[in-house]
Amino acid sequence: MIIFGTKGYLYQLAILTLVCGRCGNPSAHTLRKRVNKFTLFFVPLFPFSTKYLTQCTFCGAEQQLTKEQADQLQAQAASGAGGPGGPGGQAYGQSPQQPYQRP
């Protein structure tokens, strides 16, 4: 008898401040990488699916990204630019990020 299946792994790559495309709030977004691996006898052998996504910590909305977009966001987080709302950046097709102002 051969036992095979899949197992999912979730990696948190960065935390960014972006304007949410759903709720419109400037909030923290987690940049995550979801990898599904094929397993044989409960041993993960190779990945067959990799997806990148951001999740708004305010409303919970998820936005799927391409690998290039995820790499760009991760580089901006590492450089301390504060997310794609910096000079010339945009939050995945949205208008440029506005600084948060208290009412």
Backbone as numpy.savetxt, mean C-alpha at the origin, in Angstrom:
# Nx Ny Nz CAx CAy CAz Cx Cy Cz
-0.46 -39.87 -0.75 -1.30 -38.70 -0.75 -0.41 -37.45 -0.75
-0.70 -36.54 -1.65 0.04 -35.28 -1.75 -0.83 -34.16 -1.19
-0.26 -33.41 -0.26 -0.98 -32.30 0.34 -0.42 -31.00 -0.21
-1.29 -30.20 -0.89 -0.84 -28.93 -1.45 -1.90 -27.87 -1.18
-1.50 -26.63 -1.34 -2.43 -25.53 -1.12 -1.74 -24.19 -1.29
-2.29 -23.17 -0.65 -1.71 -21.82 -0.72 -1.67 -21.21 0.67
-0.81 -20.22 0.81 -0.72 -19.47 2.05 -0.45 -18.02 1.70
-1.14 -17.11 2.38 -0.98 -15.69 2.11 -0.10 -15.03 3.15
0.71 -14.09 2.71 1.59 -13.30 3.58 1.30 -11.83 3.33
1.31 -11.04 4.41 1.04 -9.61 4.31 2.21 -8.87 4.93
2.88 -8.02 4.13 4.03 -7.25 4.58 3.66 -5.78 4.59
3.96 -5.09 5.69 3.74 -3.64 5.75 5.03 -2.97 5.32
4.97 -2.18 4.24 6.16 -1.56 3.67 6.41 -0.16 4.21
5.34 0.62 4.41 5.51 2.00 4.87 4.18 2.55 5.37
4.25 3.66 6.09 3.07 4.41 6.50 3.23 5.82 5.94
2.24 6.25 5.16 2.30 7.55 4.48 1.10 8.40 4.85
1.25 9.70 4.76 0.13 10.61 4.95 -0.36 11.03 3.56
-1.57 10.61 3.22 -2.17 10.90 1.92 -3.59 11.39 2.11
-4.13 12.00 1.07 -5.54 12.36 1.05 -6.29 11.16 0.49
-7.23 10.66 1.26 -7.99 9.47 0.87 -8.89 9.80 -0.32
-8.91 8.90 -1.30 -9.76 9.09 -2.47 -11.22 8.85 -2.18
-11.55 8.16 -1.09 -12.93 7.85 -0.75 -13.52 8.88 0.22
-12.85 9.08 1.37 -13.42 9.96 2.39 -12.89 11.39 2.29
-11.78 11.61 1.56 -11.25 12.96 1.37 -10.47 13.50 2.56
-10.22 12.68 3.57 -9.48 13.13 4.75 -7.99 12.92 4.56
-7.16 13.87 4.99 -5.72 13.64 4.99 -5.39 12.77 6.21
-5.07 11.52 5.97 -4.84 10.59 7.06 -3.69 9.65 6.71
-3.27 8.87 7.69 -2.22 7.89 7.49 -2.75 6.74 6.62
-1.93 6.30 5.71 -2.24 5.15 4.86 -1.11 4.15 5.01
-1.45 2.89 5.15 -0.43 1.86 5.21 -0.21 1.30 3.81
1.05 1.21 3.42 1.42 0.61 2.14 1.78 -0.83 2.42
1.04 -1.75 1.80 1.21 -3.18 2.08 1.46 -3.97 0.81
2.13 -5.10 1.01 2.40 -6.05 -0.07 1.78 -7.37 0.34
0.89 -7.90 -0.50 0.22 -9.17 -0.23 0.77 -10.22 -1.21
1.36 -11.29 -0.65 1.99 -12.34 -1.45 1.29 -13.67 -1.14
0.85 -14.36 -2.17 0.28 -15.70 -2.04 1.31 -16.70 -2.56
1.59 -17.73 -1.75 2.59 -18.73 -2.12 1.95 -20.11 -2.22
2.44 -20.89 -3.17 2.04 -22.28 -3.33 2.76 -23.10 -2.27
2.03 -23.99 -1.60 2.64 -24.83 -0.56 2.50 -26.30 -0.93
3.51 -27.06 -0.56 3.51 -28.51 -0.73 3.90 -29.11 0.60
3.02 -29.91 1.18 3.21 -30.46 2.52 3.47 -29.34 3.54
2.70 -28.27 3.42 2.73 -27.11 4.32 4.04 -26.31 4.26
4.86 -26.53 3.23 6.10 -25.79 3.04 5.88 -24.81 1.88
5.99 -23.48 2.13 5.82 -22.53 1.03 6.97 -22.66 0.03
6.60 -22.82 -1.26 7.63 -23.06 -2.28 7.92 -21.83 -3.14
6.89 -21.27 -3.76 7.13 -20.12 -4.64 5.89 -19.22 -4.65
6.12 -17.90 -4.85 4.98 -16.99 -4.92 4.31 -17.08 -6.30
2.99 -17.04 -6.31 2.28 -17.03 -7.59 1.43 -15.77 -7.76
1.31 -14.97 -6.71 0.53 -13.73 -6.80 1.11 -12.71 -5.84
1.37 -11.50 -6.35 1.85 -10.40 -5.53 1.02 -9.17 -5.85
0.45 -8.52 -4.82 -0.36 -7.33 -5.00 0.11 -6.26 -4.02
0.04 -5.02 -4.44 0.39 -3.89 -3.60 -0.87 -3.07 -3.37
-1.06 -2.58 -2.14 -2.24 -1.78 -1.86 -1.96 -0.80 -0.72
-2.77 0.24 -0.68 -2.76 1.17 0.44 -4.11 1.07 1.13
-4.10 1.30 2.44 -5.35 1.27 3.20 -5.41 2.52 4.06
-6.52 3.24 3.96 -6.76 4.44 4.76 -7.05 4.01 6.20
-6.37 4.64 7.15 -6.60 4.31 8.55 -7.83 5.02 9.09
-8.38 5.97 8.34 -9.57 6.69 8.80 -10.85 5.95 8.44
-11.00 5.59 7.16 -12.25 4.93 6.72 -12.06 3.47 6.35
-10.82 2.99 6.21 -10.56 1.60 5.89 -10.57 1.27 4.41
-10.71 2.26 3.55 -10.76 2.02 2.10 -9.40 1.52 1.60
-9.43 0.55 0.70 -8.21 0.02 0.11 -8.11 0.42 -1.34
-6.89 0.73 -1.78 -6.62 1.12 -3.15 -5.50 0.23 -3.66
-5.73 -0.51 -4.75 -4.69 -1.38 -5.31 -3.76 -0.54 -6.16
-2.46 -0.84 -6.10 -1.43 -0.10 -6.82 -0.62 -1.04 -7.69
0.09 -0.46 -8.66 1.05 -1.24 -9.43 2.36 -1.29 -8.65
3.26 -2.16 -9.06 4.54 -2.28 -8.39 5.32 -0.97 -8.49
5.25 -0.31 -9.64 5.98 0.94 -9.83 5.45 2.03 -8.89
4.13 2.13 -8.75 3.55 3.11 -7.84 3.95 2.82 -6.40
3.94 1.55 -6.02 4.32 1.17 -4.66 5.79 1.49 -4.40
6.65 1.23 -5.38 8.07 1.54 -5.22 8.29 3.04 -5.08
7.54 3.82 -5.84 7.65 5.28 -5.76 7.19 5.79 -4.40
6.08 5.29 -3.90 5.59 5.69 -2.58 6.54 5.27 -1.47
7.13 4.08 -1.61 8.06 3.61 -0.60 9.34 4.46 -0.60
9.79 4.87 -1.78 10.97 5.72 -1.86 10.69 7.09 -1.25
9.49 7.62 -1.47 9.12 8.91 -0.89 9.03 8.82 0.63
8.55 7.69 1.14 8.46 7.51 2.59 9.85 7.41 3.19
10.77 6.75 2.49 12.13 6.58 2.98 12.90 7.90 2.96
12.59 8.75 1.97 13.29 10.03 1.87 12.72 11.08 2.82
11.59 10.78 3.44 10.99 11.71 4.38 10.21 12.82 3.71
9.78 12.60 2.47 9.03 13.62 1.74 7.61 13.76 2.26
7.16 12.82 3.08 5.83 12.92 3.66 4.73 12.43 2.76
5.05 11.72 1.72 4.02 11.18 0.84 3.98 11.89 -0.48
3.11 11.48 -1.37 3.04 12.04 -2.70 2.44 13.43 -2.75
2.08 14.00 -1.64 1.56 15.36 -1.64 2.66 16.40 -1.66
3.90 15.94 -1.70 5.04 16.85 -1.73 5.14 17.55 -3.07
6.28 18.15 -3.39 6.42 18.89 -4.65 6.17 18.03 -5.87
5.14 18.36 -6.61 4.84 17.69 -7.87 4.18 16.33 -7.74
3.94 15.81 -6.55 3.38 14.47 -6.39 1.88 14.51 -6.30
1.27 13.35 -6.54 -0.18 13.23 -6.41 -0.51 11.91 -5.78
-1.61 11.86 -5.06 -2.06 10.64 -4.41 -2.91 9.82 -5.38
-2.31 8.85 -6.02 -2.91 7.95 -7.00 -4.06 8.57 -7.79
-3.70 9.53 -8.62 -4.67 10.10 -9.53 -5.55 11.18 -8.94
-5.37 11.52 -7.69 -6.20 12.55 -7.05 -5.52 13.90 -7.19
-6.21 14.94 -6.77 -5.63 16.27 -6.80 -4.50 16.34 -5.78
-3.57 17.29 -5.94 -2.45 17.38 -5.01 -2.93 17.55 -3.57
-2.15 16.99 -2.66 -2.51 17.00 -1.25 -2.40 18.41 -0.69
-3.41 18.80 0.06 -3.41 20.08 0.73 -2.96 19.89 2.16
-2.22 20.86 2.71 -1.83 20.72 4.11 -3.05 20.74 5.02
-2.99 20.00 6.10 -4.10 19.92 7.02 -4.21 21.22 7.81
-5.41 21.78 7.85 -5.65 23.02 8.59 -6.81 22.77 9.54
-6.62 23.19 10.77 -7.70 23.05 11.73 -8.76 24.11 11.49
-10.03 23.75 11.68 -11.12 24.72 11.44 -11.16 25.80 12.51
